[in-house]
Amino acid sequence: MTYDSTFDQTRLDQLAKQHLGGTNISGRILFFGYPGENRLDLATWQMDTDEDFEAIKGSDFKLQMMELLDILLTYRAQQGQHNTGQGVVHLEGDELSIEWLPRVDVEVMRNS
């Protein structure tokens, strides 16, 4: 199977369209996979305001985002891509984007 470089963004766009239309939330989700297993281990939600966090806290969006991150981790590892185990999803209104980063970079973001 050939790696589809649009897979991540296409899935994020679908999720945003389903849940974030008309919202004005912003923040980021830092995520880490289990080392060697390529499955989601930990996600830290860092929203810009308490209101943004409350808006998604118990929502289907949060649950489906966690499921999607697990899928993306698995897909990226299956395709032999770099930085398969961690990254950051940026939330800006009804738009989502993802960056796959070295573990140390995501840990620095988490601790800042």
C-alpha positions, 0 to 999 in steps of 0.5 A, a space after each residue: 500500500 502506498 502512503 497517502 499524504 492527505 489521509 491525516 488532513 482529510 480525516 481531520 477535516 471530516 471530523 471538524 465539519 461534523 463537530 466544529 462548524 460555527 465554533 470559535 474554540 482554539 487550542 491544541 492537543 498534544 498526543 503520545 503513543 505507546 512506545 513500540 505499539 503505535 496506539 494512543 497512550 496519552 493526550 493533553 488538551 491545552 485550550 486557550 480558554 476555560 470556556 473552550 475546554 468546557 465546550 468540548 469536555 464531554 462532547 462527542 468531538 473529544 471522544 471521536 478525536 481520541 479514536 481518530 488519533 489512534 487510527 492516525 498513529 497506526 496508519 503512520 506506523 504501518 506506512 513507515 513514516 517518521 515521528 509515528 508516535 507523537 505530535 500536536 493537533 492545532 484547533 482554530 475555530 472549525 479548522 484542525 491541523 496536525 504536526 508529527 514531531 519528535 517526542 522531545 519537542 512534544 514533551 517541551 510543549 507539554 511542560 511549557 
